[in-house]
Each structure stands twice: as structure tokens, then as C-alpha cells.
Amino acid sequence: MKLYALGDLHLGYEFNRKAIEEITPHPDDGLILCGDVGETEAHLELAFTVAKRQFKDVFWCPGNHELYTLASSRPDLRGEAKYNFCVDIARRHGVHSPEDPFVRWDGEGGPVLIALLFTLYDYSFRPPHVTREGALKWAEQTDTVATDEFLLHPDPYPSRDAWCEALIARWERRLATENPEGLPYVLVNHWPLREDLVYIPKVPRFCLWCGTKATEDWHTRFGAKVVVTGHLHVPRTDWKAGVRFEECSLGYPRQWQDVRVTGRGINDILREILPGPPPPEGGESDMRRRRWV
């Protein structure tokens, strides 16, 4: 009973849709899908169908792409309504979502409590001299504008910042009160929980859309064993205060085509979360970038 993770499947791409069909069976194991499965109902249906066929338990949290409102697919669903629509699809497939109780995991590396999060972002991942009011213009200076600004709506909240603030308050309450046994957490979120883990050298000012400083200490504050995220398309492993951070993105086809060149495939990119490796001496280590396991 091992626990694996894979994020950012981006099933809008045919290359990636074909690739997930190659995932081998893991009948006793669990799989975390940490956001950006795709934008449409069909993408979620495909991901959940394949995952449930190949794994005993499947866990999902949303990324920004699941929250997009597309003119070609359910333009009536905006913001929180789109999120709830995705949750309903997960429930039809028996996939755990952030709206379900946290799940106790008694497999290898357990017992732990798997907490599926949904935090969004509030543009606070920015240099000290950049104000919130000037943040978007700062990013635009390097031709950086996230698609979220056009397709991710905050309804019924007045802004994405306000939605993020409400989400942070909600999950802080849940993490503090829904763990009566005091088990270590596996925290699962699409967006990184710490600003210092955002490493995107080609588009550094995209950091605005990568998380919130409000979650900076959640790994120690709530007693995490592992933190699982995606979003950056830069697979990596970090250790902070004895807590392992795993960025588990697959990414766009061009970003992992090099894996195919080496004779590897999607099964080599699946990241083992539990039991996982032991902590380094002192509980800290430099970033280790990964392309495959």
C-alpha cells in the first residue's frame, strides 16, 4: 500500500491523454492528482476513470485550470460554481476531494491523515518593493500575464484575493480541528505553500499566480510529514524543517518529451509520496530537481 502523486496532467493535449492510458495497475496503492487535470468535464471524467481503474484510492484537489470558464464548455459555470461542479464529478467516480473529510492512510509510511486543500492565490508572492496595486503591471513589464486573469472568475467573491482569504480561513479551521488523533498530515494542494519553493526561471514574475504567503508555516504549524503540490511544471524535492516537499507535475507535452527520448514514460514520472525516502541529516536539504523518479 504505497501512495503516489502526479499533477498537471493537462488533458487538453492529445499526447497527454494517450500517456495516462499507459499507467500500469497499482491495485493496492493510492494516487494523488494534485490539480490541473484539465479544463472540461471530459478531462476530469477521463482522469478519474483511468485513475480509479489502476489504483485502489484516488485523491484530487483542483488547480487553476479546473476552475476556468470556457465559452466552449459550460460558460454558465463561474468561480465557486465551477469548483463545485468538479467536486460532483469526483464524487460520482468515488474520488476523494477537498470537500470530503480528511482520509486516514494506514499504508506504508502511515498512519497519516491526507488533507486535500484548495487555497488559490492572492498575488503576495512578489518582491517587497512591489505593491498589490502595482503587481500586475510589474508582471506585464516582462510580458507575463496569466490566463487566469481572463478565465478564472472569483464569483461570488469580489476578487481572487477575497476568495483566497476565505479559503485560507476555512482550511486553517479544518486543519486545526479535524485531526482528533493528532496524526501527521500529508498536505495536498495545487499551489506551492511556500514562496521560496517557487522556481520558474523562464517566467519568474509568474510567481504572482503561484500561492499565498499565508500558508508559509503550515507544514510546521499543522505537523505535516509530506507536502504535495504541482503547478510549477518543475518536478523537485525539498526538505524544510524535516518536512518533505514534493512538486509532482507532469506538464505540457513539450516539457516532458525528453522523458520519452530516454526510453522512459509516464510511469517513471509517478512520484512515490509514502513511504518515501528518510529525511536528510538535520532535516534540511537543497532543492533536488527531478524529471523522473
LUMDRENVO-429328 format. One line per field, with one value per residue: residue number from 1; residue in three letters; x, z, y of N, C-alpha, C, O in turn. Coordinates in steps of 0.05 Angstrom, whole numbers, plus 5000, padded with zeros to 4 digits. Atoms other than C-alpha are relative to their C-alpha. Layout:
N
nr <- (NUM  ...)
rest <- (ala  ...)
n.xx <- (X  ...)
n.zz <- (Z  ...)
n.yy <- (Y  ...)
ca.xx <- (X  ...)
ca.zz <- (Z  ...)
ca.yy <- (Y  ...)
c.xx <- (X  ...)
c.zz <- (Z  ...)
c.yy <- (Y  ...)
o.xx <- (X  ...)
o.zz <- (Z  ...)
o.yy <- (Y  ...)
***
This chain:
293
nr <- (1  2  3  4  5  6  7  8  9  10  11  12  13  14  15  16  17  18  19  20  21  22  23  24  25  26  27  28  29  30  31  32  33  34  35  36  37  38  39  40  41  42  43  44  45  46  47  48  49  50  51  52  53  54  55  56  57  58  59  60  61  62  63  64  65  66  67  68  69  70  71  72  73  74  75  76  77  78  79  80  81  82  83  84  85  86  87  88  89  90  91  92  93  94  95  96  97  98  99  100  101  102  103  104  105  106  107  108  109  110  111  112  113  114  115  116  117  118  119  120  121  122  123  124  125  126  127  128  129  130  131  132  133  134  135  136  137  138  139  140  141  142  143  144  145  146  147  148  149  150  151  152  153  154  155  156  157  158  159  160  161  162  163  164  165  166  167  168  169  170  171  172  173  174  175  176  177  178  179  180  181  182  183  184  185  186  187  188  189  190  191  192  193  194  195  196  197  198  199  200  201  202  203  204  205  206  207  208  209  210  211  212  213  214  215  216  217  218  219  220  221  222  223  224  225  226  227  228  229  230  231  232  233  234  235  236  237  238  239  240  241  242  243  244  245  246  247  248  249  250  251  252  253  254  255  256  257  258  259  260  261  262  263  264  265  266  267  268  269  270  271  272  273  274  275  276  277  278  279  280  281  282  283  284  285  286  287  288  289  290  291  292  293)
rest <- (met  lys  leu  tyr  ala  leu  gly  asp  leu  his  leu  gly  tyr  glu  phe  asn  arg  lys  ala  ile  glu  glu  ile  thr  pro  his  pro  asp  asp  gly  leu  ile  leu  cys  gly  asp  val  gly  glu  thr  glu  ala  his  leu  glu  leu  ala  phe  thr  val  ala  lys  arg  gln  phe  lys  asp  val  phe  trp  cys  pro  gly  asn  his  glu  leu  tyr  thr  leu  ala  ser  ser  arg  pro  asp  leu  arg  gly  glu  ala  lys  tyr  asn  phe  cys  val  asp  ile  ala  arg  arg  his  gly  val  his  ser  pro  glu  asp  pro  phe  val  arg  trp  asp  gly  glu  gly  gly  pro  val  leu  ile  ala  leu  leu  phe  thr  leu  tyr  asp  tyr  ser  phe  arg  pro  pro  his  val  thr  arg  glu  gly  ala  leu  lys  trp  ala  glu  gln  thr  asp  thr  val  ala  thr  asp  glu  phe  leu  leu  his  pro  asp  pro  tyr  pro  ser  arg  asp  ala  trp  cys  glu  ala  leu  ile  ala  arg  trp  glu  arg  arg  leu  ala  thr  glu  asn  pro  glu  gly  leu  pro  tyr  val  leu  val  asn  his  trp  pro  leu  arg  glu  asp  leu  val  tyr  ile  pro  lys  val  pro  arg  phe  cys  leu  trp  cys  gly  thr  lys  ala  thr  glu  asp  trp  his  thr  arg  phe  gly  ala  lys  val  val  val  thr  gly  his  leu  his  val  pro  arg  thr  asp  trp  lys  ala  gly  val  arg  phe  glu  glu  cys  ser  leu  gly  tyr  pro  arg  gln  trp  gln  asp  val  arg  val  thr  gly  arg  gly  ile  asn  asp  ile  leu  arg  glu  ile  leu  pro  gly  pro  pro  pro  pro  glu  gly  gly  glu  ser  asp  met  arg  arg  arg  arg  trp  val)
n.xx <- (5017  4985  5015  4987  5012  4995  5016  4998  5003  5007  5011  5007  4980  5004  4976  5003  5023  4990  4980  5011  5010  4977  4994  5003  5018  4990  5025  5000  4987  5016  4990  5008  4999  4999  5009  4996  5007  5009  5019  5027  5012  4989  4973  5002  5011  4979  4979  5010  5006  4974  4988  5014  4995  4973  4993  5020  5011  4992  5004  4997  5006  5001  4981  5013  5013  5026  5018  5004  5026  4995  5023  5007  5008  5014  4994  5016  4987  4978  4990  5007  5019  4984  4987  5019  5006  4978  5002  5021  4989  4983  5017  5012  4980  4989  4974  5000  4995  4997  5025  5005  4984  4973  5000  4978  4985  4986  4981  4972  4995  5021  5025  5000  5026  4997  5016  5002  5004  5006  4993  4999  4977  5008  4980  4981  4973  4989  4979  5011  5004  5023  5025  5021  5012  4982  4990  5005  4984  4972  4997  5003  4975  4986  5020  5011  5027  5012  5026  5020  5011  5022  5018  5006  5017  5002  5028  5013  4983  4994  4974  4986  4988  5020  5006  4977  5002  5021  4991  4979  5013  5015  4983  4987  5019  5002  4974  4998  5021  5009  4979  5001  4979  4974  4983  4986  5015  4990  5014  5001  5010  4989  4981  4980  5007  4979  4989  4973  5001  5008  4976  5009  4981  5007  5022  4999  5021  5024  5003  5025  5023  4990  5006  5005  4982  5015  4996  4971  4992  5020  4987  4992  5023  5020  4988  5000  4978  4994  5017  5001  5011  4994  5002  4976  4989  4972  4999  4978  5004  4987  5004  5001  5006  5006  5024  4993  5017  4998  5014  5005  5012  4994  4995  5008  4984  4973  4984  4991  4993  4973  5003  5003  4974  4983  5013  5018  5027  5015  4997  4975  5004  5016  4983  5007  5003  4996  4985  4982  4973  4997  4991  4971  4990  5007  5027  5000  4983  5003  5019  4992  5018  5005  5016  5014  4994)
n.zz <- (5000  5003  5008  5021  5008  5026  5004  5025  5023  5024  5019  5025  5020  5007  4991  4972  4997  5007  4981  4975  5005  4997  4972  4993  4976  4973  4988  4971  4994  5003  5018  4996  5023  4986  5015  5029  5017  5025  4998  5006  4988  5013  4989  4973  5003  5009  4979  4977  5010  5001  4974  4983  5012  4995  4972  4981  4990  5016  4986  5019  4992  5025  5008  5013  5026  4995  4993  5023  5013  5029  5016  5014  4980  4976  4994  4978  4975  4993  4973  4981  5013  5016  4980  4990  5023  5001  4977  5005  5018  4984  4983  5017  5005  4975  4996  4977  5007  4976  4986  4984  4976  5003  5002  4986  5017  4983  5017  4993  4993  4983  5007  5005  5009  5025  5001  5026  4996  5023  4989  5020  4997  4994  5012  4980  5007  5016  4985  4981  5011  5018  4986  5012  5021  5023  5005  5027  5018  4996  5016  5028  5010  5013  5017  4984  4991  4998  5012  4979  4999  5019  5000  4973  4988  4971  4991  4994  4985  5016  5013  4994  4974  4980  5000  4987  4971  4989  5001  4980  4974  4997  4997  4974  4980  5003  4992  4971  4984  5011  4996  4971  4991  5002  5019  5019  5024  5028  5010  5029  5012  5026  4999  4979  4974  4992  5022  5006  5016  5027  5017  5028  5011  5026  4996  4971  4990  4997  4971  4989  5001  4991  4973  4981  4978  4976  4994  4997  4977  4995  4997  4972  4983  4999  4997  5024  5006  5028  5014  5028  5017  5029  5010  5010  5021  4994  4980  4982  4973  4980  4972  4983  4972  4998  5016  5029  5019  5026  5023  5015  5026  5026  5017  5028  5014  5007  4975  4990  5023  4995  4986  5021  5014  4984  4998  4976  5005  4978  4975  4987  4989  4976  4977  4975  4977  4977  4977  5007  4989  4973  5000  4999  4974  4994  5010  5021  5023  5023  5019  5019  5023  5011  5024  4995  4973)
n.yy <- (4976  4976  4976  4986  4975  4989  4976  4985  5018  4983  5019  4987  5009  5028  5015  5007  5018  5027  5009  5010  5027  5018  5004  5029  5005  4999  5007  4997  4974  4976  4980  4972  4983  4974  4977  4995  5023  4989  4978  5007  5024  5024  5005  5012  5027  5018  5003  5015  5027  5014  5002  5019  5026  5009  4996  5006  4975  4977  4974  4978  4972  4984  4980  4977  5007  5011  4978  4983  4999  4999  4995  5025  5021  4990  4972  4992  5007  4981  4998  5021  5019  5018  5017  5020  5018  5020  5017  5019  5021  5017  5017  5020  5020  5010  4987  4981  4972  4983  4997  5025  5001  5009  5029  5014  5018  5020  5015  4996  4972  4990  4986  4971  4990  4986  4976  4987  4971  4982  4974  4979  4982  4973  4983  4991  5009  4978  4986  4980  4973  5000  4999  5016  4984  4999  5027  5008  4984  5010  5024  4994  4989  5022  5014  5022  4997  5027  5005  4997  4973  4999  5024  5009  4979  5004  5000  4975  4982  4976  5002  5025  4996  5004  5029  5012  4994  5017  5027  5003  5002  5025  5024  4998  5011  5029  5012  4998  5013  5026  5020  5006  5019  4986  5014  4983  4995  4996  4977  5001  4975  4995  4978  5003  4987  4982  4984  5007  5024  4992  4998  5000  4980  4989  4980  4996  4983  5016  5006  4987  5019  5026  5006  4978  5001  5008  5029  5004  5017  5022  5026  5004  4993  5021  5026  5016  5018  4994  4980  5007  4979  5000  4973  4987  5016  5004  5021  4996  5009  4983  5006  4977  5007  5028  5005  5003  4987  5013  4989  5025  4994  5012  4977  5001  5020  4991  4998  5026  5016  5011  5025  5020  5003  5018  5027  5001  4991  4988  5016  4992  4973  5003  4995  5014  4982  5017  4991  4979  5001  4989  4972  4996  4992  4972  4995  4980  5007  4983  5010  5020  5001  5027  5002  5025  5010)
ca.xx <- (5000  5041  5018  5037  5025  5020  4998  4986  4962  4935  4890  4872  4933  4923  4995  4979  4911  4946  5000  4954  4926  4996  4995  5005  4958  4971  4914  4936  4962  4935  4943  4941  4922  4944  4908  4907  4877  4845  4792  4730  4683  4711  4782  4761  4720  4779  4829  4784  4763  4836  4859  4804  4816  4890  4891  4854  4844  4846  4852  4843  4847  4834  4884  4871  4855  4797  4768  4770  4705  4708  4659  4661  4645  4594  4602  4549  4596  4640  4684  4657  4602  4655  4693  4631  4616  4684  4674  4609  4646  4698  4643  4610  4675  4689  4749  4765  4762  4775  4701  4706  4732  4807  4827  4868  4922  4947  4992  5067  5093  5029  4988  4978  4918  4913  4887  4864  4869  4844  4877  4882  4930  4929  4987  5030  5088  5123  5184  5176  5180  5121  5053  4990  4962  5024  5033  5001  5037  5103  5090  5068  5136  5164  5103  5077  5002  4968  4909  4874  4863  4814  4785  4787  4730  4722  4645  4612  4672  4692  4763  4810  4845  4780  4765  4835  4826  4761  4793  4853  4808  4767  4825  4861  4799  4795  4869  4864  4801  4793  4851  4830  4884  4939  4965  5019  4989  5002  4982  4960  4950  4958  4995  5061  5053  5119  5146  5217  5196  5174  5228  5207  5268  5238  5178  5199  5144  5092  5103  5043  4996  5033  5006  4998  5046  4990  5009  5084  5086  5030  5080  5105  5043  4999  5050  5060  5101  5098  5071  5049  5039  5041  5031  5103  5118  5186  5188  5231  5241  5257  5265  5245  5248  5245  5184  5190  5161  5145  5128  5096  5079  5075  5067  5054  5078  5138  5160  5167  5183  5255  5230  5208  5275  5308  5261  5220  5147  5092  5102  5173  5145  5096  5125  5125  5099  5095  5135  5185  5258  5282  5297  5368  5412  5388  5321  5342  5369  5380  5329  5335  5305  5273  5249  5233  5236)
ca.zz <- (5000  4973  4959  4894  4864  4796  4779  4719  4670  4623  4586  4535  4498  4460  4476  4550  4541  4507  4560  4620  4588  4596  4672  4698  4751  4824  4855  4928  4922  4924  4875  4888  4829  4853  4804  4732  4705  4652  4638  4620  4646  4595  4621  4692  4671  4634  4690  4744  4702  4689  4759  4793  4745  4762  4836  4898  4924  4886  4915  4877  4891  4839  4802  4766  4700  4730  4751  4681  4649  4575  4523  4490  4555  4607  4603  4657  4710  4742  4803  4862  4819  4772  4832  4860  4791  4791  4861  4839  4783  4832  4878  4820  4810  4883  4883  4947  4941  4987  5005  5037  5107  5113  5099  5146  5108  5141  5084  5082  5115  5156  5194  5167  5151  5079  5076  5008  5005  4959  4973  4908  4910  4930  4890  4953  4922  4899  4919  4978  4934  4891  4917  4907  4865  4821  4818  4751  4717  4747  4714  4649  4644  4624  4581  4637  4644  4669  4631  4698  4691  4635  4650  4726  4756  4832  4834  4883  4915  4892  4874  4872  4933  4972  4951  4972  5040  5052  5031  5077  5137  5122  5115  5176  5217  5187  5197  5269  5287  5242  5268  5336  5336  5323  5263  5217  5156  5082  5058  4985  4946  4875  4891  4930  5004  5008  4965  4969  4932  4870  4818  4747  4716  4647  4674  4744  4750  4742  4817  4828  4810  4849  4920  4983  5039  5088  5082  5094  5161  5151  5145  5216  5246  5229  5234  5163  5143  5068  5027  4956  4903  4828  4786  4771  4720  4753  4789  4851  4922  4981  5056  5104  5180  5170  5123  5052  4997  4931  4867  4823  4756  4690  4649  4577  4525  4504  4577  4587  4516  4540  4583  4521  4488  4544  4536  4598  4604  4650  4699  4712  4730  4782  4848  4910  4968  5020  5046  5010  5029  5100  5119  5109  5169  5202  5165  5112  5042  4978  4922  4881  4813  4783  4714  4731  4794)
ca.yy <- (5000  5057  5128  5162  5231  5263  5333  5378  5324  5378  5330  5383  5355  5290  5269  5271  5237  5178  5177  5168  5106  5076  5080  5009  4978  4992  4952  4962  5034  5105  5162  5237  5281  5350  5395  5418  5353  5396  5448  5408  5355  5306  5316  5301  5241  5212  5224  5196  5136  5116  5131  5091  5033  5030  5050  5029  5100  5166  5236  5301  5375  5430  5472  5537  5501  5462  5529  5560  5582  5567  5592  5523  5485  5506  5582  5586  5558  5611  5612  5572  5541  5512  5485  5451  5422  5389  5363  5330  5294  5269  5242  5205  5168  5155  5202  5240  5316  5375  5375  5306  5291  5282  5210  5166  5128  5064  5040  5043  5106  5114  5125  5195  5239  5261  5332  5356  5432  5487  5554  5592  5653  5726  5756  5761  5722  5785  5827  5875  5937  5915  5934  5894  5951  5951  5875  5862  5919  5893  5825  5856  5890  5822  5803  5758  5754  5690  5662  5663  5737  5722  5653  5643  5682  5692  5691  5701  5735  5806  5785  5725  5755  5754  5682  5662  5696  5658  5592  5602  5615  5554  5505  5534  5517  5447  5431  5454  5416  5354  5313  5286  5232  5283  5244  5273  5305  5295  5364  5364  5429  5451  5515  5515  5531  5569  5625  5600  5537  5575  5564  5583  5616  5625  5665  5688  5740  5687  5678  5725  5667  5614  5618  5659  5676  5658  5584  5594  5558  5506  5449  5460  5493  5434  5378  5355  5295  5310  5368  5351  5404  5417  5480  5498  5443  5437  5369  5375  5351  5397  5387  5442  5431  5356  5361  5335  5378  5344  5381  5327  5359  5322  5385  5402  5352  5393  5397  5322  5298  5289  5232  5194  5206  5167  5108  5126  5144  5168  5111  5136  5205  5179  5204  5159  5200  5145  5112  5156  5170  5184  5256  5283  5297  5360  5357  5407  5399  5438  5431  5367  5374  5312  5294  5223  5180)
c.xx <- (5018  4983  5017  4986  5008  4983  5003  5000  4993  4989  4987  5018  4997  5024  4997  4976  5009  5019  4987  4988  5022  5007  4994  4983  5016  4977  4999  5008  4980  5014  4988  5002  4998  4995  5009  4998  4993  4979  4971  4990  5012  5028  4999  4989  5021  5020  4990  4994  5026  5011  4986  5003  5027  5009  4977  4985  5011  4992  5005  4995  5002  5025  4985  4986  4973  4979  4994  4971  5005  4973  4990  4991  4989  5007  4984  5013  5024  5008  4992  4981  5016  5015  4981  4991  5021  4999  4978  5010  5018  4983  4987  5019  5012  5028  4997  5007  5003  4974  4993  5017  5029  5001  5024  5013  5017  5020  5028  5005  4979  5004  5004  4971  5005  4980  5001  4992  4992  5004  5000  5025  4990  5021  5021  5028  5012  5022  4988  4994  4976  4974  4979  4987  5018  5009  4997  5016  5029  5004  4999  5026  5018  4981  4989  4972  4987  4973  4978  4986  4976  4980  4993  4986  4996  4971  4995  5017  5007  5027  5012  5013  4980  4992  5022  4999  4979  5009  5021  4988  4986  5019  5017  4983  5000  5025  5003  4981  4992  5021  5002  5022  5028  5020  5016  4983  5016  4982  5002  4986  5011  5022  5020  4992  5021  5011  5028  5002  4991  5025  4991  5017  4993  4978  4999  4978  4973  4995  4975  4977  5007  4994  4995  5019  4986  5005  5030  5008  4981  5014  5009  4977  4981  5012  4999  5023  5009  4981  5002  4987  5007  5004  5024  5011  5031  5002  5025  4993  5016  4995  5002  4991  4990  4975  5008  4979  5004  4984  4998  4988  5009  5007  4990  5018  5029  5019  5010  5007  5028  4999  4997  5026  5018  4989  4982  4973  4987  5003  5026  4997  4982  5019  4990  5000  5005  5005  5020  5027  5001  5010  5030  5008  4995  4973  4998  5017  4995  4980  5013  4980  4997  4986  4985  5009  5029)
c.zz <- (5000  4991  4980  4994  4972  4996  4971  4976  4974  4977  4976  4977  4995  5009  5029  5004  4994  5022  5025  4997  5003  5029  5007  5025  5026  5018  5030  5008  4996  4982  5007  4973  5011  4981  4971  4984  4973  5005  4998  5015  4988  5010  5027  4998  4991  5022  5023  4992  5000  5027  5018  4989  5009  5030  5019  5010  4984  5015  4980  5014  4974  4996  4987  4974  5004  5005  4976  4990  4970  4985  4986  5019  5025  5008  5023  5027  5005  5029  5017  4988  4982  5018  5010  4978  4998  5023  4996  4981  5015  5017  4984  4995  5025  5006  5023  4990  5025  5016  5017  5026  4993  5002  5015  4981  5018  4984  5009  5005  5018  5028  4997  4993  4975  4999  4973  5003  4974  5010  4981  5005  5004  4990  5020  4996  4981  5017  5018  4988  4981  5016  4987  4976  4975  4990  4971  4980  5002  4983  4970  4988  4986  4983  5014  5009  5000  4986  5021  5000  4981  5003  5028  5015  5030  5010  5022  5015  4982  4986  5006  5028  5022  5002  5014  5031  5014  5001  5022  5028  5004  5005  5025  5022  4998  5009  5030  5015  4990  5001  5029  5009  4999  4981  4983  4975  4975  4989  4969  4990  4972  5001  5022  5025  5008  4975  4991  4984  4971  4983  4971  4985  4974  5002  5030  5011  4999  5029  5012  5002  5012  5030  5018  5024  5026  5007  5005  5021  5004  5004  5029  5019  5003  5000  4976  4998  4972  4990  4970  4984  4971  4991  4985  4975  5002  5023  5018  5028  5018  5028  5016  5028  5003  4984  4971  4983  4972  4979  4979  4972  4978  4981  4972  4984  4994  5025  5010  4976  5004  5014  4979  4985  5014  5003  5024  4992  5025  5026  5014  5013  5025  5024  5025  5023  5026  4991  4995  5014  5029  4999  5001  5028  5004  4990  4979  4977  4977  4981  4983  4978  4990  4973  5001  5027  5002)
c.yy <- (5025  5023  5015  5027  5007  5024  5010  4981  5015  4983  5014  4993  4971  4983  4991  4981  4971  4990  4989  4972  4979  4995  4971  4997  5001  4992  5004  5028  5023  5020  5027  5014  5029  5023  5002  4974  5010  5021  4991  4975  4975  4994  4987  4972  4981  4994  4982  4971  4983  4996  4979  4971  4989  5001  4994  5025  5023  5025  5022  5026  5017  5017  5023  4991  4987  5023  5019  4998  5004  5004  4975  4978  5012  5029  5011  4995  5018  4997  4976  4979  4980  4980  4978  4980  4979  4981  4979  4978  4981  4980  4978  4977  4988  5010  5020  5028  5017  5004  4976  5002  4991  4969  4988  4980  4982  4983  5006  5030  5012  4991  5030  5008  5016  5023  5013  5029  5014  5028  5023  5017  5028  5021  5010  4989  5021  5014  5021  5027  5001  4999  4982  5015  5000  4972  4992  5015  4991  4974  5006  5012  4979  4983  4975  5007  4972  5000  5003  5027  5003  4978  4990  5022  4994  4997  4978  5021  5024  4998  4973  5002  4994  4970  4985  5004  4982  4970  4995  4997  4974  4976  5003  4988  4969  4986  5000  4983  4972  4979  4992  4981  5013  4986  5020  5003  4995  5022  5000  5025  5003  5020  4995  5014  5020  5014  4992  4974  5006  5005  4996  5020  5012  5022  5007  5017  4987  4992  5012  4980  4973  4994  5024  4996  4991  4971  4994  4980  4976  4973  4994  5006  4978  4972  4982  4981  5004  5021  4994  5022  4996  5029  5010  4986  4998  4979  5003  4990  5019  4990  5026  4992  4971  4992  4998  5014  4988  5015  4978  5004  4981  5022  4997  4981  5008  4999  4973  4981  4988  4973  4977  4994  4980  4972  4997  5010  5010  4984  5007  5028  4999  5003  4985  5020  4985  4972  5022  4997  5010  5029  5002  5008  5029  5008  5021  4991  5020  4987  4978  4999  4972  5003  4974  4989  4992)
o.xx <- (5024  4961  5040  4964  5030  4959  5019  5018  5001  5002  4975  5012  4997  5020  5003  4977  5000  5019  4997  4985  5016  5025  4972  4981  5038  4966  4977  5011  4958  5038  4964  5023  4977  5011  5028  5014  5000  4974  4953  5006  5018  5035  5014  4999  5023  5028  5004  4998  5027  5020  4999  5001  5030  5029  4954  4961  5034  4970  5024  4977  5017  5037  4961  4966  4955  4955  4978  4959  5015  4953  4967  4983  5004  5018  4989  5004  5044  4991  4998  4982  5008  5017  4988  4986  5015  5005  4982  5002  5016  4990  4984  5011  5030  5044  4978  5024  4999  4975  4973  5036  5033  4986  5047  4999  5034  5029  5033  4996  4982  5024  5019  4954  5020  4955  5022  4972  4995  4987  4996  5046  4967  5020  5035  5047  5011  5022  4966  4976  4968  4971  4982  4981  5007  5026  5015  5026  5044  5025  5013  5030  5035  4986  4984  4968  4987  4958  4955  4962  4960  4956  4975  4998  4994  4967  5004  5006  5007  5031  5002  5015  4986  4988  5017  5003  4984  5003  5020  4995  4986  5014  5026  4993  5000  5024  5015  4985  4979  5023  5022  5029  5047  5044  5007  4968  5041  4959  5024  4964  5032  5044  5013  4979  5016  5015  5035  5024  4989  5039  4987  5008  5001  4977  4979  4970  4953  4973  4964  4960  4995  5004  4990  5025  4999  4999  5037  5027  4983  5003  5008  4974  4970  4998  4990  5045  5034  4957  5024  4965  5021  5019  5022  5027  5045  5003  5047  4970  5040  4974  5021  4969  4972  4967  5022  4955  5027  4959  5018  4972  5031  5029  4979  5041  5047  5043  5028  5009  5033  5018  5009  5032  5034  5000  4972  4968  5000  5002  5028  5015  4983  5039  4967  5020  5019  4991  5026  5031  4983  5021  5044  4992  5001  4963  4976  5036  4974  4975  5036  4957  5017  4971  4962  5026  5037)
o.zz <- (5021  4980  4985  5003  4963  5001  4956  4959  4953  4956  4959  4954  5013  5017  5035  5022  5007  5028  5036  5017  5005  5035  5002  5041  5028  5032  5042  5032  4986  4979  5009  4960  5019  4980  4963  4966  4952  5028  5006  5027  5003  5013  5033  5012  5002  5027  5032  5008  5010  5034  5031  5005  5013  5037  5011  5012  4976  5025  4965  5031  4956  5015  4985  4967  4987  4999  4979  4990  4962  4992  4980  5010  5041  5029  5033  5047  4990  5046  5010  4995  4981  5012  5010  4984  4994  5020  5003  4985  5012  5019  4994  4991  5024  5019  5024  4973  5047  5039  5031  5028  4974  5017  5010  4968  5033  4994  5031  4990  5027  5036  5012  4988  4975  4999  4965  5015  4952  5025  4989  5014  4997  5000  5015  5009  4957  5042  5013  4998  4973  5032  4964  4956  4953  4973  4958  4960  4982  4970  4955  4963  4970  4979  5001  5026  4980  4987  5014  5007  4984  4996  5031  5022  5038  5034  5019  5025  4957  4966  5024  5043  5042  5023  5030  5046  5036  5021  5035  5043  5026  5023  5036  5040  5018  5023  5041  5039  5005  4983  5042  5033  5008  4986  4979  4967  4975  4983  4958  4997  4966  4989  5043  5024  5026  4954  4968  4976  4955  4987  4961  4979  4968  4986  5043  5035  5008  5036  5031  5019  5005  5040  5008  5032  5046  5030  5007  5018  5025  5018  5038  5040  5025  4999  4977  5009  4966  4999  4959  4991  4964  5004  4965  4960  4983  5046  5008  5034  5013  5032  5014  5032  5018  4986  4961  4987  4963  4982  4970  4964  4977  4971  4964  4993  4997  5022  5027  4980  4993  5012  4982  4978  5001  5016  5029  4969  5045  5047  5039  5029  5041  5026  5032  5029  5043  4974  5012  5030  5037  4978  5011  5045  4987  4996  4972  4981  4976  4982  4974  4982  4990  4969  4991  5040  5023)
o.yy <- (5036  5019  5022  5031  5001  5023  5001  4981  5005  4980  5000  4997  4954  4961  4968  4964  4952  4966  4969  4957  4955  4979  4961  5015  4991  5010  5005  5034  5020  5020  5030  5013  5038  5042  4990  4969  4999  5029  5006  4961  4955  4971  4969  4954  4959  4971  4965  4953  4961  4974  4963  4952  4964  4989  4997  5025  5023  5027  5021  5029  5010  5026  5023  5003  4991  5019  5037  4977  5025  4993  4972  4957  5023  5033  5032  5006  5017  4993  4953  4956  4957  4957  4954  4957  4955  4957  4955  4954  4957  4957  4955  4954  4971  4997  5036  5032  5006  5012  4976  5018  4976  4958  4996  4964  4991  4962  5016  5047  5035  4979  5042  4991  5036  5019  5024  5035  5003  5039  5046  5007  5035  5043  5030  4997  5018  5011  5031  5041  5023  4981  4974  5003  5002  4971  4982  5004  4991  4971  4994  5011  4986  4959  4955  5025  4958  5019  5009  5029  5022  4981  4975  5042  4970  4994  4956  5041  5021  5013  4959  4983  4980  4960  4968  4985  4972  4956  4974  4980  4962  4960  4982  4975  4955  4966  4982  4976  4958  4962  4997  4982  5001  4986  5042  4985  4998  5018  4999  5032  4992  5016  4985  5036  5036  5002  4993  4966  4987  5025  4974  5042  5034  5040  5000  5014  4999  4981  5002  4982  4953  4974  5046  4974  4984  4962  4970  4965  4963  4956  4971  4993  4974  4952  4960  4987  5004  5022  4993  5031  4977  5044  5024  4998  4996  4986  5005  4985  5025  4976  5041  4981  4966  4969  5016  5010  4986  5017  4967  4988  4972  5024  4977  4975  4991  4997  4971  4957  4966  4957  4956  4971  4966  4955  4975  5019  5016  4996  5002  5036  5017  4990  4987  5032  4995  4962  5038  4979  5026  5037  4984  5016  5046  5030  5030  4976  5033  4963  4980  4990  4957  5021  4972  5001  4982)
***
